[in-house]
Amino acid sequence: MPTAILDIQDLSFIFDDGYIGLNRISLSIRQGEFIILAGKNGSGKTTFLRHLNGLLRPTSGRVRVNGKEISTHLIETRKTVGMVFQDPDTQMVGDTVFDEVAFGPENLKQPRALINEKVSRVLKALNLFHLKDRHPSTLSGGEKRKTAIAGILVMDPKVIVFDEPFSNLDYPGILQVLSTLMDLHRAGQTLIIATHDIEPIVFEAGRMIIMENGSVMEDGAPLDLVPCLESYGVREPCFSKFGLQPRPWQK
């Protein structure tokens, strides 16, 4: 059985105004898993994700990455767990796609030749190399999301966390990002994808965790949990509503 790369024990978080964001969450995430984190807006998904690489610190409980407490191994954690935010524009700082993807390795003072090699390799793997000289603001929604993924992937993380990766994308953009996610998973990446629209990935993922009011309510095989989604404010996929067999979105 794959080893646990993330171990969460009694994780709770209370905001400054007293609102309970997370309520005693305990679970383990194994290396190589493809997990859907489902729940309606305000269920605690983003708050939970931000604890996985130390962007938020727990009020109580703990998060361990490869057996090490995040609070005392923050730099190592952020090399291991990369996060792609819901709005890719919030992550864009470079004047070109190449510069954007090179930002992380440059901050780590890696040798220029190594940076150029890694960035070129990642851009080619994600079919973005032809866009390397474009300004990120000129890209389509799907291309921006893939560029944000490239900026994380070049750091060689073991876990990649996505917050609503399909939001504000048209159908071709969704397919672009979905193809990238599947390529990453086939390459052995651990993926955690927070979304309230599970239809594009429910057939592909191996596990689904459903949150409500800061708590984990369900944890199991995605297709087994589909019938209970709407009781937690998440849209049931069309195939399930009409009694059809699930089929992958990827051809």
HUTANOR-V955977 format. One record per residue. RES is the residue in one small letter. PHI is phi in whole degrees, -180 to 180 (999 if undefined). Layout:
RES_PHI / RES_PHI
This chain:
m_999 / p_-58 / t_-77 / a_-75 / i_-94 / l_-127 / d_-129 / i_-113 / q_-128 / d_48 / l_-75 / s_-132 / f_-145 / i_-119 / f_-71 / d_-58 / d_-86 / g_94 / y_-69 / i_-85 / g_-84 / l_-136 / n_-129 / r_52 / i_-86 / s_-133 / l_-167 / s_-120 / i_-122 / r_-90 / q_-60 / g_89 / e_-72 / f_-120 / i_-117 / i_-94 / l_-107 / a_-105 / g_157 / k_-72 / n_-56 / g_87 / s_-79 / g_112 / k_-60 / t_-65 / t_-59 / f_-63 / l_-59 / r_-70 / h_-84 / l_-76 / n_-128 / g_81 / l_-69 / l_-125 / r_-106 / p_-67 / t_-70 / s_-154 / g_87 / r_-151 / v_-127 / r_-117 / v_-116 / n_52 / g_81 / k_-111 / e_-63 / i_-58 / s_-60 / t_-108 / h_-138 / l_-66 / i_-63 / e_-62 / t_-60 / r_-73 / k_-79 / t_-88 / v_-116 / g_-100 / m_-125 / v_-107 / f_-77 / q_-63 / d_-105 / p_-61 / d_-62 / t_-71 / q_-102 / m_-87 / v_-129 / g_-87 / d_-81 / t_-135 / v_-59 / f_-61 / d_-62 / e_-61 / v_-72 / a_-79 / f_-57 / g_-63 / p_-60 / e_-64 / n_-65 / l_-87 / k_61 / q_-72 / p_-59 / r_-57 / a_-63 / l_-67 / i_-59 / n_-60 / e_-66 / k_-67 / v_-64 / s_-61 / r_-63 / v_-67 / l_-62 / k_-68 / a_-64 / l_-96 / n_57 / l_-118 / f_-61 / h_-69 / l_-104 / k_-60 / d_-99 / r_-81 / h_-74 / p_-55 / s_-67 / t_-91 / l_-82 / s_-74 / g_-59 / g_-66 / e_-67 / k_-63 / r_-63 / k_-68 / t_-65 / a_-62 / i_-63 / a_-61 / g_-64 / i_-83 / l_-63 / v_-66 / m_-87 / d_59 / p_-75 / k_-92 / v_-127 / i_-123 / v_-108 / f_-121 / d_-106 / e_52 / p_-67 / f_-102 / s_-66 / n_62 / l_-107 / d_-79 / y_-59 / p_-60 / g_-65 / i_-61 / l_-64 / q_-58 / v_-69 / l_-60 / s_-60 / t_-64 / l_-60 / m_-67 / d_-63 / l_-63 / h_-67 / r_-63 / a_-81 / g_102 / q_-70 / t_-87 / l_-120 / i_-126 / i_-122 / a_-87 / t_-160 / h_-104 / d_-122 / i_-92 / e_-55 / p_-63 / i_-123 / v_-63 / f_-76 / e_-91 / a_-75 / g_-102 / r_-155 / m_-132 / i_-114 / i_-108 / m_-111 / e_-154 / n_51 / g_78 / s_-121 / v_-82 / m_-100 / e_-141 / d_-154 / g_-175 / a_-69 / p_-54 / l_-67 / d_-71 / l_-93 / v_-53 / p_-62 / c_-98 / l_-58 / e_-68 / s_-70 / y_-110 / g_80 / v_-113 / r_-64 / e_-73 / p_-58 / c_-60 / f_-59 / s_-71 / k_-59 / f_-101 / g_69 / l_-96 / q_-76 / p_-67 / r_-135 / p_-68 / w_-73 / q_-75 / k_-74
